[in-house]
Amino acid sequence: MRLRRFIHITGIVQGVGFRPFVYQLAIRHQLAGSVINDSEGVKIDVQGKLEQLDVFISDLTLQAPPLSRIDQVAVWPRPLHQVTSFCIKQSKGRALTSVCLSPDQGVCKECRADIADSASRYYRYPFTNCTHCGPRYTIVEALPYDRAVTGMRSFSLCQPCQQAYQNPLDRRYHAQPISCEHCGPSVRYVSGSGEVLAHQALAIDRTAKTLQRGGIVAIKGLGGFHLACDASNRDAVVRLRQIKRRQRKPFAVMVADGDVARQLVQGEAKEWDMLHSQASPIVLMKKKAVPQSYLAANVAPSVPYLGVILPYTPLHVLLLEHLDQAIVLTSANGSSMPIATEYDEVYDQFDGLIDGVLDHNRPIVQACDDSVVHFAGGKRRVLRMARGYAPYSQAGNGSEWPILAMGAQQKAAIGLSLAQQWILSPFIGDIDDLDTQHRYLDVIRHFESLYQVEPAQIICDRHPGYVSTQYAIERQQLASQAITLHQVQHHHAHVLAVMAEHKINQTVLGFAFDGTGWGDDGTVWGGEVLLSSSQHFERVFHLRPFRLLGGDRAIKSPARIVFAMLLECYSLNDIKRMDLAVFKRWSESKMDNLFLLWQSGNSSPYTSSMGRLIDAWASLLGLVDSVDYEGECGLLLEQAALAATGSVAMAFQLTKTNMIDWQPLLDNALSLIAASPSDLSSGTQPDTWSLLVTFLSRGLFEAIAHNIKTVAATFPTYPVVLSGGVFQNRVLLDLVYQQLSTLTNSIYCGETVPVNDGGIAAGQLWYATHEPERA
């Protein structure tokens, strides 16, 4: 018996080879009909014998292309009609756009083989790609995803490429960026003074020679430019740090393959899988002790991890073939600026500072930085969600009307909720400066244009000083039609982001530990335990507050935080008598003045931040004086904790007023410091002091983990959610999972959606797309 079926498939089904897969599957099962892309997904009109139709529909899911993600398969019967073959129809747009946009993907094994094959048309071609790899998000201008609406539309296909593009049996069928050396983009090498010196293979060779001589080169990638230098050349790294105004923050390195990476880092099997995955992120792995003549000590100083990435474009593959050593690869942007996507931006920012530019003429429609991941708590955790992982989309829990989530201020990303899915944009950056604010607004416009929507609702943070909040309010006021505006408390949104990723609809016990966030009581929160549903939360515990002396100045100079914490517990004279090394550079008058500032509270808000407590602990132990980059204190404590051969038994105290009191930890640490002189300037008892630093570092993380277990044990029926940037700390997260393994609570933490502020928009959308729970 012959039957006809109409099939609608939604998910990531465009730009991943889905139509040729359907075509080949239909031919294999001797079915007739057609398949088409439109802005609602993939639609199949197919008819044939019942048993073949059933197997065909099953195989659509079971054998789907590796880069696809099927969210829903809807099947309807239709009356038979006259059709004798199966074909692929031309894509078309519709009023409603619900298709998911695929992230960019690293070069696949087959295309690598083509690049290396002298008999291939793509031999040593730096823009080789197919339906299984290459740019997507960074080149698309509209949906459905077709070449005419990408940055490749100005490159007319040559006859062989056209044949491959039109052949459903070819791996490059409708691979929108397809091209070859005869019809596609080309590379050029431009000197630091702006003179074009070489093209194509010679340009890549010239770039390698510049790097080998100790030069710094800007290299155009998939989603933006990078600055590169020889990772073994200390002087080149010094120059790069001066250009980036980045004194100590670790750099990542690109290496040719896993064998080279194994000379630099060590890790578990799952970490190596992450490194070799097609998403090709920067993977933070434990550093090996290597000869200093190979990897310059100033690439990633004083931290336990090294960010490693493999070549993820053919251009990178060809460049690394010329080089024996790793290269530093960092985003091409000045301090607080967004990543550059055009040659003119590179020239404007780095004129006279770099030695060359490896440029190409394939347009970057949307910027997209490299993703950063690590392995913690037994799973991959994305710290910066960008190329390879973003845009991130999830089916279901959408909304009848479009909702725009503005995210936060730091690590900004925006979210969009549609009828059948919600979407999180790639990492944009900290929107403190005008250029990044322009990039932020451009991303909002781009997503609204792609999905042809005007938001009916906007969700933002409650912090009145956030640019994202100010934009949300301004947009509502200027809107031509009514837009509702809701503001979600920052730490509630952190918890909701984890709930969104894991699709948790029940009430959870959320630990929201971060650096700062606007609290409902006018203080700065950051050490919160929230009994949280999708719409409401109850603050059941929080860290004992202390002052941020001088506000942001305390964040840069955490000795101020130590001083403020001590003032909560001791008199000024008692503190002076302690003669702590952390205050060795302070005059008595400075201490007196800061005491007056603490008393008055001027520009010194109270905070319950666990992140600031960690900063203070690192300062107390002499690990940091002034903070160079966000998270530095936590990384330095990790380095010390990993070196520990033991720890000091310490514990927070839970008070009757629902505070997590840190004073017992501080008292314990001070007594041990007093018993082990720590005059760092004169080097008194360096071995004893160094050992104590490692013990106290690990002791803090163990105390935080034990406190989480203690609180969780009092709420045994609730799932535990870990959220906020503090849980990026690998040592801490591993300890928390170990501690909670003895409890009955299930435990959740961000995996693809970052636990830092990069995931806030996801939490805001989860709030907006859930109705208030009914009793």
N, C-alpha and C positions, 0 to 999 in steps of 0.2 A: 504493500500500500504506500502510495506517495503522498507526502504532506508538505505543507509550506509553513515556515516559522519566521517571525520577525524578532530579532534579538537586539537589545540595546545594552551596551556595556559601558559602564562609567569607571573612572579611576585614572591612573596614569597609563593611557592607551594611545597617546599620540607622540610621535618622535621616538618611538621605541621599537619600530618594526612590527607593529600589530597588524596592520592591513595585509602586508605580504604573508605574515603568519596565517591569517585567516584564509587568504587566497590559497596557499599551499595546502592547508588543512582541508578546505572544501574540495580541491582537486583530488586529494588522496582518498576522500570518502565519496567521490563521484557525485557531488552535489552541484546544483545550478543556482544562480542568483547573483548577488552583488554585495559589496561592502563599501561603506563610505565613512569618512570623517566629517563631523561637524562640531560646532562649539558645545554640543551637549555630550559628545563622546563618540564611540564607534557604533554604527548601526549596520546590521547584517540582515539582508532579505534572502532567505535560502530555502530550497525545496529539494526533496529527494525521498528515498525510502526511509521508513520510520526508524529502523534499527541503525541506519547510518546517521540520521539526524541526531539521534540520542547520543551516539558516540561522539559526534562532532561537537555537540553542545558541552559534553563532559570534558573533551580535550581542550576546549577554549580556556578552561581554568587550569587544568592539570598540566598543559604543555605551553602555557603562555610565555612570551619572550622574557628573558631574565630581568630586563630593566622595567618591565611593566608592573602595575599593581592594579588588580581588579577589585573594585569596591562593590559592584553590583552587576548581576546579569539578569535582565528581565526578558521573558520570552512570551510572545503572543502568537496564537494561531492566526493564519490568514488563508483565504481561498487560493487554490492553485491558479497559476496563470502560465502563459506560454513563455518559457525561457529554456534555453538549451545549453548554456555555458555559465561559467562564473567569471565575474569581472570586478575590477576596482574602479569605483566612480570618483570623479573629481570632488575634492573637499568643498564644503560650503559653510557659511556662517548662519547663525540663527539669532533671534532676539535674546534668547536666554543662553548664557554661557556657563556650563557646569563642568567642563573638562578640566582635569588636573594637569598642571604644567610640570614637565619633568626637569629635574636639576641637570646641570652640566655633568658629563661623565668623562672619566679619564680614558685615555687611548686603550683599546681592547687588544688582546693577544693577536687576533687576526690582522689588525691594522699594523701592529708592530712588525709582524712577519712581512707584510707588504713593503714596509719601509726598508727592511733589510734585504729584500729580494731584488736582485739586479734585473730580473726578468719582468718585474711588475711595473705597471704604469705609474705606480705611486712610490717607486724607489727613491728614498731620501727626500720625499716631499713633505715639508713641515706642517701641512694642514690636512693630512690624510685622516679620514674618518669614515664611519659607516653608520647604519641604523643602531648599532650597539654602543656607540661612543661619540664623544665630541661635544661641542657647545649646543645648548638648548636655551635655557633661561637668558643667558647673556646676549643672545642674538635675536630673540623673538620680540616683535612689535605688536602683534595681534594674534588672536585665536580664531579659528583653528590653526594649528601650527603647519604652515606651508612656506615654501621658499620665498614666495612673493611678499610675505609679511615678516621677513627676517632681514638682518644686516647683510645677507648674501645675495639679495635680489639684483644688485648691480653687476654681479659676475655671471655672464651668460655661459651656459654649459657648452663645452665642445662636444662633438658628435659621440665619442666613446663614453664620456660622462653622462650624456643625455640618454644613451642606450641603457647604461647601468641604472640610471635614475628611473627609467620607465619599465624596467624588467622586474616583475614581481618575484622572480626566482633569484634575483641578484641580491647580495648582502647590502648593497647600497641603494636599493629601491626606496625612493622618496626620503633618502637621508638628506635633509634640507641643506646642510653645509657642504655637500659633496662638491669636490673640485679636484683639479690636478694642476701640474705646473703650467699647462697650456691655457687654462681658463680661470684659475683661481687666484687667491691672494698671494702676495709675495713678501719677502722679508728684505730689509735693508739695514745696513749698519751706518749709524750717523755718529760722527765724532762729537766730543764734548763741546766743541765750538760751533756745531751745527752743520758740518760738511758731510755730505753723503759719500762714503768711502767704498762701499761694497754692497752687492746684492746677492740674494739666494744663498747657495752653499758657502760662497766666499764671505758673506756677512756673518754666518754662524762661526766660521773659522776665525774671522777677525775678532769676534766677541770672545772666543775661547782664549786667544792670544792675549787680549787685554786683561782678562781675569788672571791668567798665569803670570803676567807681569806685575800683579798687585793692584790693577785698576778696579774701578767700580763702574758697573754697567747697569743701565735700566733695561729690563727685558719685558716685552709685552706678552702677557699670557692670555688666558681665556676671559677673565673678568677684570683685568687691570694690569698695570705695570708692577714689576718687582725691582728692587735694587739688589744686586748680587756682587759678591766678592769672593776671593779664595778664602775658604774657612781655615786654612792652615797659616795664613799670613796675618800675624798680629797687627802689623801697621795698617793693613787694609781694613781690618775690623775696627781699629781705632778711628780711622777716617770715616767709616760708615756710621759709627756711633755719633761722631760729631755732626755729620750731615742730618741724621735722624733726631739729634738731640735726645739721645737715649743712652744714658750713662751705664746702667747695669742690667736693664731688662734683657732676658735671654733672647738670642736669635735662633731661628730654626735653620736647618741645613738641608739641602737637596743632595742626594747621592744617586749614583747610577743604578744600583740594584740592591737587593737584600744582602748580598755577600759583603758589599762595602758597608752597609748599615751595621752589620754584625761586628765590624771592627770598632764601632763607636758606641753601640748601645746593646743592652741585653733585655730580654723580656719573655713573657709567656707565649705559648703558641697562639692564643687569641690576639695578642698584640701584633704579632707578625702577620696574622690574617688581616687585621685592620690596615696595616701598612701596605699590604699587597692588594687590598680591595680596590674595586674600580672607582669608588668614591675618591680614593687617593687623598686622604686628609693628611695634615701634619699630625703625627702621632708622638705624644710625649712618652719617652721610654727612659729607663734608668741608664745613666751614663756609665760607660766602662772607663777604667783607668787606661788611657792611651798616651803614647809619647807626646809630649807637648809640642814637638816639632811637626806633628801631623795636624791635630786640631788645636787651634789657638785657644789659650786658656780664657781669653776674654770673649769668646763666642757665647758661652752660657755660664758665667762665673757664679760660684757659690751656691748653686742650686743642684738638686739631685737628678734632674731630668734634662734630656736634650730632645728638642723637637726635630723629627726626621720626616722627610717626605721624598717620595720617589717621583721620577719624571712622569707627568700626567698628560702632556701633549707631545705630539711628534717633534715639535720644535725643541722641547726640553730634552727629549730622547737624543736627538741629533747633537745638541750642544754638549750633553754629558759624555757622549762618546769621545769627545776631544779632550776630556779632563780626567786626570788620574785621582783627584781629590774631591772632597765635598765642597760645595759652595754655599755660602750664606745666602739665603733667599728671604727677603722681607718686603712687605708692602711698600710701594713707592709713594710715600706721602710724608710730608713734613709733620712736625708735632701737631696733633689734634686735627690734621686735615684728612679728608677722605682719600681713598686710594685713587691714583690718577688712572684715567682710561684713554686719554688722548696724548699724542706726542707733545702738543703745545702745552699741556698741563705739566708734563715732565720738564720741559724746557723752562717754563716760568718758575718752577719750584727749585730746580737743581742746576740752573745755568751756571757754569763755571765751577761746579762742585763735583761733577762726575766725569768719567773719561769717555763714555760712549752710550749709545742707545741701540738695542736690537729691536727694531720697530717692524710692524707689518700693517697692511692696509685692510685687514678684515675688521669692520666696525664692531665696537663693543656697545651694544644698545643699553645694557644695564650692568653696572659694576657688581662684582661678586668676589669677595676675598676668599682665601683658603680656609677650609674648615680645620678646627683643632680638636683632637680627641685624646682621651687617655682611658686606661683600664683600671677601674676601681669598683670595689664592692662586688667583684665577680662578673662585671659587665662593662661593655663599651659605654663611655659617657662623652657626649659631645659638649665641648666647652664653648666653641664658637661655631655656630651652624651657618654654613655658607656653601661654597661649591661642593657638589656631590650629595648634599643632604637637603639643600633648600633651593626653591620653595618647598616647605614641608606642608603636606596636606593630609587631612584625615576625613574619611567619609562619615556621614551621619552627624547627628547633633548640630545640624545646620539651623538656619532660621528662615522664616517666611519672607523676611525683608533683609536687605544687605546691612551688615553691621561692620563698622570699622573700629579696630582696636589700635590705640596709639602707642602702646608700649610704655617704656620708661625713658629716662634721660641718658643713662649709661647703657652701652651695648644695645643700642636701639634696634628694634625690629618691629614691623607693623603686622597686624593680623586682619583677615577679612573673612567674614562668615556669609556663606551663600545658602541657597536652598538645600543643597545636597552635600556640602562639605565646608570645612573651614581651613584656612590657609595661613601659614606663617612665613613672612618674607625672610630672605637671608639677612644676616648681620649687616647693619649699616654703619654703626660706630657711635661714639659719644657725641650727642648733639649739643655740645657746649659752644661750638664756633659756627659762624655764619655759613661757611662752605659745606659743612656736614649737615646743617639744617636744610640747605638747598637740596642736597642729595636725599635727605629724609623725605622732603615734600615731593621730590621727583619720584621716589619709590611709591608713595601713596597714589600719585596721579597715574603711574604706570599700571598698578594693579587694578585701579578702578577702570582704566581704559581697556585692559586685557579682558576683564570680565563684564565690561559694559554696564557698570552699576554706579549709582549715586547712593551713598549710605543713608539709611533712614534713622540709624542710631549710631552714636559714637561713644566709645568707652575709653576712659583714660584714668590715670593715677590721680590720687587726691592731693599730691604735692603741688601747692600753688606756684612754686618756683620752677617746676619742670617746663621746658619748652614744649614738650608734647602735650601737657595739660593746657598751656596757654593757646596752642594751635587748635586744640579741640574746642575750647570755649569760643575762640574767634570764629571758627568755622560754623559753629551753631548759630552764632549771632548774624553772620553774613549769608547764611543759606537762603536760597530763594524759596525753598519749601521747608516744612517743619522737620526738624531733626531733634530727636531726643538725646539727651546727654546724661551719662551715668559715670560716676567716679568710684573706683574700687580701691580699697586700702591696699597699699603696696605688698604687705606680707601675706595678706589674704590671697592676693593675685599670685604670689609665689607658690603657695600651696595648691591653688587651683590649676596652675600650669602643669604640675605633676598629675593631678587628677584628670586633666584634659588628655594628656598623652596616654594614660593608662585606662581612660574611660571609666573612672570611678564616680559613681553617682551617690554613694552613701556618705555619711558623715565620717570624717577621718580625724586622727590626732596629728596635726601638722606642726613640724618643727621648722620655723622660718628663721634661719640664722644667716645674717649678711652684714654688710658694713653700715649702711644707712637706709632709712626709709621713713617717710612722714607718718608719725603715729597719731592716733585719734585723740590723744591727750595733749597734743602740742609738743611732745618730746620726740627725740629721734629713736625710733625702734630698730631692732636688729637681732634680738635674742628672744624670740617669741614662740610660745607653745599655744597653738590655736586649735580649739575644737571646731572644725570647719566643715560646713556644707557648701553646696554650690552658691548659696545666696547669703549665708550668714556665718559669723564666727564668734566664738567666745574666747577671750584671752585668759587661759587657765593658769599659765605660768609665764614669767618673763625674767630676764636677767636683772639683777639688782642694778639700778641706774648709777651712773657717774657722769661727771661733766666732761665735755670736750672743750678744754681751755683754749679759747681763741677760735673756736669753730673749726674751719678747714685747716687752720695752722696746726692743730693737734693731730690731724690725719697725716700731715707731712712730717711732723716731729712728735712721734709717739711717746717720747719721754714726758710730754705734757699730760698724756693720758695716765701714765704711771703716777705722776704727781697728784693728779686729781683723784685717782683711786685711793692713794694713801691718805689724802686729806679727808676722805669719807670715813677713815678708820682711826687716824692718829692726829695728834696736834702737830703744828708746824715745827715746834722745837723737837719733838720726838723724831720727826722725819729728818731734820738736820743732823741729829745725833746718829742716825743710821749710817751716814757717810757712804751712801750707795754709789757705785761706779756710774750708774746711769745719769747721775747729776754732776759728775766730776767737772764738766765744762761750764756749769752754771755758777754765776756769782751769787753771793748771798742776797744782793739787792734784787736779782732776777727772781729768785725764789720768793722773796717778800712780795714783789709786784704780782707774780702769778697767784700768790695766796690771796691778795686783795681782789684780783680778777675772779678767782674762784668764789670768794665770799659774795661779791656783787652779782655774779652770774652774767655780766655783760658779755654778749657774743660768745657765751659758753653754755650751750644748751645741754640738758641732761640727755643721756643716751643709754639704752639697754642693749647695745650692739655687741654681739658675740665676736664679730669681725674686729671691732675696736679693742676688745679684750685680748684677742690674739695679737694684735699690733703691740699692745702694752707689754705683753709677756715677752715678745721678741726683743723689745727695747730694754726691759728689765734684765734680760740675760746677756745684753751687750751684743746682740746679733745685728742690730740696725740702729743707726743714729738718725739719719733723715731718710724718708721713703722716696725711692726713685720711681717706682711703678706700682700700680694696684696689685695687691696680692703678694708683694715682696716679703712681707713679714711672715705670712703663712708658709711660703716656700722655704724661707730660711729655717723656720721651725721644723718643717718636714725634713730638711737636710740633717738637722741635728738629731731629730727623733729616729731617723733611719740608722744613724750611727750608734744609737744607744744599745748597750748590752744589758740594760735593766731600766727601771723607772722608779719614781718616788710615788708612794701611795698617797693620793690626794683625792678629795671629793668636795663637790659643791654641797651646800646645805639648802634644802627646801624649807622655806619659812612658812609660818602660818598665814602670812599675807600673800602667799602664792609667788614669792620671789625665789629666783635661783641665786643664792648668795655666793659670791666668789671670794669673800673675805677669808674663809678657811684655807683656800688655796694660796692666797697671798701671804697669810701668816706663816704657813708651812714653808713657802719658798724663801721668805725673808729670814726665817730661823736657819735654814740650810745655807743661805748666802752668808749670813753672819758667821757661821761656823767654818766657812771655806772662803777666805779672803779673795777678793776678785778685783784687785787693782790692775785693770787691763793695761793701763799705760805703762806700768813697770813690770808687767808680766809675772806678778806674784803667783806662785803655785799654778802654772798654766795647765799641767796635767790634771790636777784635782779640779780646777775650775772647768776645764773643757768637759770632763766627765760629768760634772754636776749639770752643766748646760744641756747635755744630751738627755740626762735622766729627767730634768724638769720639763724639757720640751715634750718628751713622750708622755710624761706624767699629765701634762695639760690635756693632750688629746685623749688619753685614757679616762680622765675625769669627765670630759665632755661626753664621751661615749657612754660611760657608766651613768651619768645623769639622765641621758636619753632613755636608757634602759629602765632606770628607776621610775621615771615619769610614765613611760609606756606600760609598765607593770601595773600602774594604778588605773589604767584604762584598757583592760585586756580585750575588750570586744571591738575596739576600733582599729582599723588599718593605720599603720604609721606611715606618714609622708615626710620625706626629708627634702627641704627646699632652701634656696638661697645660696649665695656664692661661697659661704663657708664650706659647704659640702662638695666643693671642687677639690678640697684637700684630700688627697688619696689616702694618707695615713689615717686620718680621722674616719673617712667613710669605711675603710676596711675594718677598723675597730668597731664601728657602730654595727656593721653587719654581723661581726663575730658576737658582740654582746647580745644583740636581739635574737640570735639564733636559738637561744634557750627559752624564748617567750612564744606565746601563741599568736601574737600579732603578725599579720602579713606586713611586708615592708616595701615601700615604693620610693623611687628616686628618679629624677630625670635621666633619660637615656639618649634619645635624639633631641628632644627639646631641652635646651640648657637650663640648669638649675639657677644660673645667675640671671641678671636682668634681661638677657636675651630671650628668656621665655615668658616675660611678664605679659606680652600681648596675648599669648595662648591662654593664660589664666583669665585675662579680661574677657576673652571670647567665651570661655567656659561659663563665666558668670552671666554673660548676656544671653546665652542660648539656653539657659535653664530656668524654667518657671519656679517660683517659690514652692518649696516642698510643702505638701499637705500632711497634716497629722493623720 
